[in-house]
């Protein structure tokens, strides 16, 4: 029998590999560890180094020493976790239900020394061991009630990872010993010892030479986010040494840094790097939890992305990556998954919090606490209504800011964190804690504003301090460019910063994180190449992933040799990038979209750690890359595209003349839009005037911000449209600087006010006022190639 214990994209089922393991007699053991350099990759110890990705779990029951020869002091209840101070290590673990807690130390050969923590204060069990140094591998065994119906699942035969572990060494060896029950009998209690099949937490040396590191601290309005997977971005890059590819060091390699800066990226948003588990079902299929949304430790960077060969070396490598990116002016934002853990539902494994204090860490069904509330589609939800679960999250956030120097967080399924009871509450305690925290409140906070629970879609409803992934921007822009009817009014809202979503709560355009694609769904190239998902490689008969993608294949499903179809697809990609980068708000590019990356129609690559999801640098679309650089430069050089306040639509003074608003919308015939125009379901074209002299923002010195004015023409029709430019009061002459269409327009082409301009089918044109002083970006205009 296999058991379904919950996962977002497919059912998880534990393996039945291995036989029950019996405990063995203890033997006397004396542990000795040494430390050398502060660099985690040079930490000295008596065991041989373990290579990255190799299963360090033993294949037999652990050997246990009966009487520790280590000196044990009372220690302190704070901070939680293992804290090395230069002379020894303090261990502290919270459990409200524990009756006894054993600290388990492991030597090179897997021999285990158990030490009962002698002190408990306010449900925190603790001890200080003066001889324990960085590199020491450890875990816990918690003695307490095992009563699933009451929500308790303590089982001392299960070695447990410290929820505050700063590093983890080894991988999970999926077999029955990791589960609290015997396969085939979920009501039973499984006494198989799991230590040999578990990775171990590692004591780390917190020292790192940060030098003069300072956070770039870019204002949201000046931010361009690049969502990236550590391995997917770097695995095939030819300029990165092979032994570094797929690692934190690779992200910091000059080839990657130069690429990011060339397209105007100011922040890289890394998909989950918290240590995560590859669940058994995927392992059996030869797949993996590639995306990483299966966290088991909220403090430990995952060693799968480290080139270091020592336990704990991943911490130093991550810090070095952050330092290098900061030197290039690039902020580091982490995609964090505080809504659930890898322990799944009631049939999931006992790896950490489930065996420490199940009822404190997880949300349970009130009338039968065997079962877990699941607002995430993964089997469980973290109990943000409990003070110690909240403390865990807040301590983790502070640690990544203060110790790892990250610049912000994107919260996966953030609506779950607002569920103290059942409904989503924007005044939930979690948001109050973030608001008053002097550290966390000062970094970038980005919500994925939905979950799978009732009332979970919360776009526009997060507190003022937060920004949000704007799913309505994605959907509207996709619909507009594939020619859906009745999209003009919504398209105008998204292009101008989504005031309908954010202005009523005193938020600004930067509250909107604009995106067309993200890791979850089609890549940009696939968005214009496929009508349907093609996820057969995931092993779920193409039943996983979103079926309604708002995509259009331009006439042929998948790859084609038809030059007309391929040209249209290229044009559509340019349309999407132009719309994204020139909309008010904060643009987010999904890694590889600027290069024409494809996943061959797979819109749910969560389990594909291979060429399907890796960026193929050898097949980069250099024309699309150049186009992206030009549009990004235009945005960077012109604050009219980066306003910090919403448009008013009211007239502003301009060179002594009144009557010109900060924004104006025009029909193709040059007349200003009327209510009838906005409601015309057949209309698929629109032009917008952005007044460079109508920016209400002030610079850092309090000076007025002035810029050139622009007209943007969008044609989503299947045939060319003749646009009439605005009358002279909006601008006397106009210069084309960006054109997405097939015809090449030279950047210096000038047109007078009220002139006509033919915009090809499914194309966009950006014109700059030529009578105003041109910026350097005026020469960067690039037509579609």
Helices and strands as residue ranges (DSSP letters): G 40-42, E 64-65, E 81-84, E 89-94, E 98-106, E 112-116, E 119-121, E 124-129, E 137-144, E 146-147, G 148-150, E 152-153, E 168-169, G 176-178, G 195-197, E 200-202, G 220-222, E 224-228, H 230-234, G 242-244, H 248-251, H 254-262, E 267-270, H 280-284, G 303-305, H 313-327, E 331-336, H 353-361, H 387-402, E 408-411, G 414-418, H 429-436, G 440-442, E 444-447, E 467-469, H 471-481, H 488-495, H 499-502, G 503-505, G 509-511, E 512-514, H 524-527, G 536-538, H 563-582, E 586-590, G 593-595, G 605-607, G 617-619, H 622-637, G 639-641, E 651-654, E 657-661, E 663-666, H 675-679, E 685-690, E 710-715, E 721-724, G 728-730, E 733-739, E 750-752, E 756-759, E 763-769, G 776-780, E 782-783
